[in-house]
Amino acid sequence: MLHTLPAKDGFSMPAEFAPQDGVLLVWPVRPGSWGIDPSAAQRAYCAIMREASKSERVYLLADAAHLDEARAQAGAFATILEIKTDDAWARDIGPTFVTNGSAVRGIDWRFNAWGGSVDGLYEDYFNDDAAAQAVCRAIALDCYDAGDFVLEGGSICSDGEGTLLVTEACLLSAGRNPNLTKTQIEQKLKDYLGIEKVLWPPRGIYNDETNEHVDNVCAFLRPGEVVLAWTDDEQDPQFTMSQADYDYLSRETDARGRKLVTHKLPVPDHPVCITEEDLQNVPADIGEETRTLGERLAASYVNFYFTNDAILLPQFGGENAVSDARAVEIMRALCPERRIVPIDSREILFGGGNIHCVTQQIPKGAFT
């Protein structure tokens, strides 16, 4: 483990649209997230890995009890690493990778299941907290120790040119780093990610269990340009949240002094909610992870993943078929240099996140 600061060592967080060597995922099996029968979620994961493998290496974490299952379903397009975790959110439990332009290193943040004793989603997160170091050992990369600083990969988004996006709702939540001021949190981000300016849009997506991660509401498409989850429906609780973010971004400049261009990407026209069929797959006693009939899930098309040549875009199906198609066309117009690949990801949303949440990119330079 490295105990120096990445920024002082000349390392910084690249943009997600920058060239990549690989991507990291975790095999989904936790009943509280994926149900009694996780096969539908596993098929969605396999769809992501199959597409990603067309342009980059895919690494899949699985515990000893599920190694054979993971190999049988994903072995054709993924390297399986025997690493035990508590759930399957690679973005949040895996390392955040930084580079100096040639070498790549990981960062091990403290993970406390999105809020610890305050509002965390589960209590048994020891293996998740240890996963970042285990991954770096497995793929032979040096790893920085960020100490007790709590952070998840889904709560940050870099433009690769010194600007970082976060949300106030998440990074200032009581369950993460309550003893640090906003200024002190900014300094931690600068020290570890090598960035120069932090942008703080206030809100995320309505009902997001992560205290409103930025990756569900706003993302860089390229330096100076972001895409923002949006709705024109003033009766939707998302309206005031997205409007607050839009107003904030309209006033801000990035680290290079550019005014941001904000593109609106509408959320599904129909809220995606827990159904009777969903509840039939929920274990009888899962404590704090209980789902309820009609519960609105945090559906957003912004939760996409960049591969080297494509964007893997969430799709929700059913009554949102028109919304799905609209999102594909918007992203195709915004990113004509990439293939837009629709992925049926409702089963991942049922678990609490989406495509971006279950993937963690490994920048170019990690492997020789």
C-alpha positions, -999 to +999 in steps of 0.1 A: +000+000+000+011+035-008+007+062+018+018+092-003-007+115-021-014+107-058-014+144-068+020+150-053+032+118-072+019+133-105-011+110-107-047+121-115-081+106-124-086+104-162-120+109-178-142+079-183-143+085-221-104+083-222-088+051-236-092+021-213-074-012-208-103-029-190-133-029-169-141-045-135-175-061-124-186-083-096-209-114-100-243-105-085-256-130-059-267-112-028-304-120-022-311-087-006-302-069-038-308-095-066-336-116-052-340-153-044-333-160-081-305-136-094-304-151-129-322-122-145-296-098-131-268-121-140-280-121-176-279-083-176-244-083-163-234-108-190-248-085-216-227-057-203-195-078-202-201-093-237-203-058-252-174-044-232-152-073-242-154-062-278-129-034-270-114-040-236-105-066-211-132-077-186-124-088-151-152-104-130-149-109-093-166-139-077-164-157-044-153-194-041-189-206-039-199-190-072-167-193-093-180-222-114-213-204-120-195-172-130-171-191-153-199-210-170-218-178-178-191-152-183-159-171-189-160-167-226-156-129-223-143-123-188-113-132-166-126-145-133-109-133-101-116-152-069-123-122-046-150-123-020-174-093-017-207-086+000-225-072-030-219-064-067-213-027-071-178-026-086-180+012-092-183+018-054-162-009-039-135-013-065-104+010-067-106+044-083-078+044-108-054+073-114-026+076-139+005+097-146+002+092-183+019+059-184+016+040-151-018+033-135-025+030-097-056+024-076-070+042-047-086+024-018-113+046-002-132+036+029-165+020+020-194+019+046-223+007+025-235+043+016-239+057+050-227+033+078-247+034+110-265+066+099-283+053+067-262+026+053-279-001+032-264-031+049-242-038+080-220-066+066-196-047+043-162-059+055-155-077+023-167-048+001-144-025+020-114-048+014-122-053-023-102-024-037-069-036-023-077-072-033-083-061-069-051-041-071-031-072-058-049-095-083-040-073-113-006-062-100-012-025-096+001-003-067-027+010-045-030+042-024-045+040+010-070+069+015-074+060+052-107+067+068-120+089+040-154+075+029-161+077-009-177+057-036-167+057-073-203+065-083-201+098-064-174+113-086-170+121-123-138+135-138-134+154-171-097+144-173-087+180-174-089+190-137-126+192-131-146+169-109-184+165-105-200+155-072-233+162-056-238+180-023-265+156-012-241+127-013-207+140-003-221+162+025-244+134+039-241+127+076-231+090+071-199+096+052-174+122+065-193+142+090-162+155+107-149+172+076-160+205+062-169+210+025-135+227+020-117+198+037-135+173+015-126+193-016-089+192-005-091+154-001-104+151-036-077+173-050-050+154-031-061+120-042-076+126-077-052+153-089-080+176-098-081+214-096-118+223-093-148+205-078-183+213-091-211+207-066-245+203-082-269+200-053-291+170-061-292+136-077-320+113-088-352+111-067-352+081-043-316+072-051-305+050-022-269+062-024-278+097-011-279+108-048-247+098-065-237+121-093-234+092-117-271+088-119-278+125-126-249+141-145-218+130-165-191+145-187-194+136-223-162+155-231-144+184-214-168+213-211-199+193-219-222+174-195-254+155-198-280+160-171-310+139-162-341+159-168-379+161-168-403+188-180-430+175-157-434+200-129-454+175-108-425+150-108-403+154-077-374+151-101-382+184-117-371+207-088-340+185-083-329+186-119-337+223-122-315+231-092-286+212-109-292+230-142-293+264-126-260+256-108-242+242-138-254+272-159-235+295-135-203+275-133-171+272-153-147+242-153-111+241-142-100+255-176-125+285-173-149+271-199-187+277-195-203+243-193-226+231-221-254+211-204-274+187-225-307+175-211-314+137-211-350+130-200-357+104-174-382+077-183-417+091-190-432+066-166-417+060-132-401+026-129-416+010-097-415-022-078-442-047-090-459-077-076-437-099-098-406-082-083-418-089-048-422-126-055-384-127-059-376-109-027-365-130+003-390-131+032-366-115+057-340-091+043-341-065+071-331-030+060-331-040+023-369-046+021-386-035-011-422-023-011-449-025-038-451+006-059-417+019-046-402+042-072-367+032-084-340+057-093-342+052-131-320+074-152-304+071-186-273+090-174-261+059-156-243+046-188-208+032-193-182+043-219-163+014-235-135+023-259-158+026-289-194+026-275-218+038-248-237+011-230-271+028-223-297+017-198-331+006-211-362-001-189-387-016-214-424-020-210-443+013-210-410+032-213-402+018-248-406+053-263-384+068-236-358+042-242-357+049-279-356+087-273-326+083-250-308+062-277-313+089-303-303+117-280-270+100-271-264+090-307-266+127-317-244+138-288-218+112-293-217+103-330-182+090-327-194+060-306-219+032-310-249+035-287-256+000-274-290-003-256-288-027-226-319-041-209-310-031-173-342-030-153-330-060-133-299-041-123-321-011-113-341-035-091-309-040-072-305-003-066-283+010-094-275+006-131-248+000-157-224+026-145-228+015-109-218-021-117-187-012-138-153+004-130-130+013-159-093+005-158-075+033-177-050+027-205-015+019-193-025-006-166-012-035-185+018-040-207 
